[in-house]
Amino acid sequence: MGSVHSQAYANMPDIQLAGIIDLRTAVAEPLATQLGVPFFANYDEFWRNCDADVVDICIPTCFHRQYIERAASAGKHVICEKPLALTAQDAQAAIDVCRDNHVRLFVGQVVRFFPEYQRMHAVVTENQLGQVGTVRTFRGGVFPTAWNDWYANAKMSGTLLVDLLVHDFDFLRWCFGDVKRVFARSLLPYEANRVDHAFVSLRFNSGVIAHVEGSWALPSGFFTEVEIAGATGTLQHKSADSAPVHFSRRHTVDGKPVVEVPSSPLAHSPYYLELAHFMECLRTGGDSLVEPEDALEALKISLAALESATSGQVVSLGSEEKGCVGK
């Protein structure tokens, strides 16, 4: 993800990439050379030799709070990849340190910047489906590989319930509001290394029920799906289709047949759009499409799912039972 972000910044007008920091010299130094920017083998070396207005953190989740605190304490705005942290306490501490040092914190919940998800959000919030009853989502692919195989370490990644499905939890909360209860099943404790699969049921305060499935067990590829059923229509998204969103609405007034309205991606990648949006928020002081508190709430849903998958019990996110979240 650091490579993706670096390439995006290098292509943005009026943005200067100040440097790339990475422990993996053999991986990151060629990228820095390609982009014509300095390479630093560690954060202290960067701090001694380079200055920047914004620090973009694309490292394993367990280190997020530490580096957010270092950057914010130095007066730097922070962009951090999702999830914001591994615990709700660490996430809140990251938000607090940025607020106390009067710097902005942006979290890479990039699904909000995918045009197909923006289209689905608009269909729902404009009430084009009527009262929504049920939702189904899927997100998954092969087991990811990275530095030190950290995705296979639950203490570093939080499993796919935290690292992967936080995308869908954020999107669903964006559409339907706060979650009331969570029930989850997964392969915890792991039956085999480098395989993970989970099912999560969410009940929202609004009454919507969502079934969220995630997988790091497919033999190849990556894909996403969304199905939303409302009183007056249905909506489907399948990333494998050439037209990734199919919206059909039942006409009850004039008897016209169902109409399908496709939506397709824009020219820039969602990652570019996300980072460009964050830069614009810094220029203008405007609100972000995803605020730190949104990332914190999505993380709390992930942590509740992890708690449920471990305990086998339903976990409440209501005010009466907050103690079970973020342990």
ChimeraX attribute file (.defattr): number of C-alpha atoms within 10 A of each C-alpha:
attribute: neighborCount
match mode: 1-to-1
recipient: residues
	/A:1	11
	/A:2	16
	/A:3	13
	/A:4	12
	/A:5	17
	/A:6	19
	/A:7	18
	/A:8	20
	/A:9	19
	/A:10	16
	/A:11	13
	/A:12	14
	/A:13	8
	/A:14	9
	/A:15	12
	/A:16	12
	/A:17	20
	/A:18	19
	/A:19	19
	/A:20	23
	/A:21	21
	/A:22	17
	/A:23	13
	/A:24	12
	/A:25	14
	/A:26	9
	/A:27	11
	/A:28	19
	/A:29	20
	/A:30	12
	/A:31	18
	/A:32	20
	/A:33	12
	/A:34	10
	/A:35	17
	/A:36	13
	/A:37	16
	/A:38	17
	/A:39	20
	/A:40	22
	/A:41	15
	/A:42	14
	/A:43	15
	/A:44	11
	/A:45	12
	/A:46	18
	/A:47	13
	/A:48	8
	/A:49	10
	/A:50	12
	/A:51	12
	/A:52	14
	/A:53	11
	/A:54	20
	/A:55	20
	/A:56	23
	/A:57	23
	/A:58	20
	/A:59	16
	/A:60	20
	/A:61	24
	/A:62	18
	/A:63	15
	/A:64	22
	/A:65	22
	/A:66	13
	/A:67	18
	/A:68	27
	/A:69	20
	/A:70	14
	/A:71	23
	/A:72	25
	/A:73	16
	/A:74	12
	/A:75	17
	/A:76	23
	/A:77	22
	/A:78	23
	/A:79	21
	/A:80	23
	/A:81	22
	/A:82	27
	/A:83	28
	/A:84	33
	/A:85	29
	/A:86	28
	/A:87	23
	/A:88	19
	/A:89	15
	/A:90	18
	/A:91	24
	/A:92	16
	/A:93	17
	/A:94	23
	/A:95	23
	/A:96	15
	/A:97	19
	/A:98	21
	/A:99	13
	/A:100	10
	/A:101	16
	/A:102	14
	/A:103	20
	/A:104	22
	/A:105	26
	/A:106	26
	/A:107	25
	/A:108	25
	/A:109	26
	/A:110	19
	/A:111	18
	/A:112	21
	/A:113	20
	/A:114	17
	/A:115	19
	/A:116	23
	/A:117	20
	/A:118	16
	/A:119	16
	/A:120	23
	/A:121	18
	/A:122	13
	/A:123	16
	/A:124	19
	/A:125	13
	/A:126	10
	/A:127	14
	/A:128	20
	/A:129	22
	/A:130	17
	/A:131	16
	/A:132	21
	/A:133	15
	/A:134	17
	/A:135	21
	/A:136	16
	/A:137	23
	/A:138	18
	/A:139	19
	/A:140	22
	/A:141	16
	/A:142	16
	/A:143	20
	/A:144	13
	/A:145	11
	/A:146	9
	/A:147	10
	/A:148	9
	/A:149	12
	/A:150	18
	/A:151	21
	/A:152	21
	/A:153	13
	/A:154	16
	/A:155	12
	/A:156	17
	/A:157	21
	/A:158	23
	/A:159	25
	/A:160	24
	/A:161	31
	/A:162	28
	/A:163	22
	/A:164	20
	/A:165	29
	/A:166	25
	/A:167	23
	/A:168	23
	/A:169	27
	/A:170	26
	/A:171	22
	/A:172	22
	/A:173	16
	/A:174	17
	/A:175	17
	/A:176	20
	/A:177	14
	/A:178	20
	/A:179	25
	/A:180	17
	/A:181	19
	/A:182	25
	/A:183	22
	/A:184	26
	/A:185	20
	/A:186	23
	/A:187	15
	/A:188	16
	/A:189	10
	/A:190	14
	/A:191	9
	/A:192	9
	/A:193	9
	/A:194	16
	/A:195	17
	/A:196	24
	/A:197	19
	/A:198	21
	/A:199	20
	/A:200	23
	/A:201	19
	/A:202	25
	/A:203	18
	/A:204	19
	/A:205	15
	/A:206	14
	/A:207	15
	/A:208	19
	/A:209	19
	/A:210	23
	/A:211	18
	/A:212	22
	/A:213	23
	/A:214	22
	/A:215	23
	/A:216	21
	/A:217	15
	/A:218	14
	/A:219	9
	/A:220	11
	/A:221	9
	/A:222	15
	/A:223	14
	/A:224	17
	/A:225	19
	/A:226	21
	/A:227	20
	/A:228	20
	/A:229	18
	/A:230	19
	/A:231	14
	/A:232	16
	/A:233	18
	/A:234	20
	/A:235	22
	/A:236	18
	/A:237	22
	/A:238	18
	/A:239	15
	/A:240	11
	/A:241	11
	/A:242	10
	/A:243	15
	/A:244	20
	/A:245	26
	/A:246	19
	/A:247	22
	/A:248	19
	/A:249	19
	/A:250	16
	/A:251	13
	/A:252	9
	/A:253	6
	/A:254	6
	/A:255	8
	/A:256	9
	/A:257	11
	/A:258	12
	/A:259	12
	/A:260	12
	/A:261	12
	/A:262	15
	/A:263	19
	/A:264	13
	/A:265	14
	/A:266	11
	/A:267	7
	/A:268	10
	/A:269	14
	/A:270	17
	/A:271	20
	/A:272	20
	/A:273	18
	/A:274	26
	/A:275	22
	/A:276	17
	/A:277	17
	/A:278	24
	/A:279	20
	/A:280	14
	/A:281	16
	/A:282	16
	/A:283	9
	/A:284	8
	/A:285	11
	/A:286	11
	/A:287	12
	/A:288	18
	/A:289	15
	/A:290	19
	/A:291	15
	/A:292	21
	/A:293	16
	/A:294	17
	/A:295	23
	/A:296	25
	/A:297	20
	/A:298	30
	/A:299	30
	/A:300	25
	/A:301	29
	/A:302	33
	/A:303	25
	/A:304	27
	/A:305	31
	/A:306	28
	/A:307	22
	/A:308	22
	/A:309	24
	/A:310	15
	/A:311	14
	/A:312	14
	/A:313	14
	/A:314	17
	/A:315	25
	/A:316	21
	/A:317	22
	/A:318	13
	/A:319	8
	/A:320	7
	/A:321	10
	/A:322	13
	/A:323	11
	/A:324	14
	/A:325	22
	/A:326	19
	/A:327	11
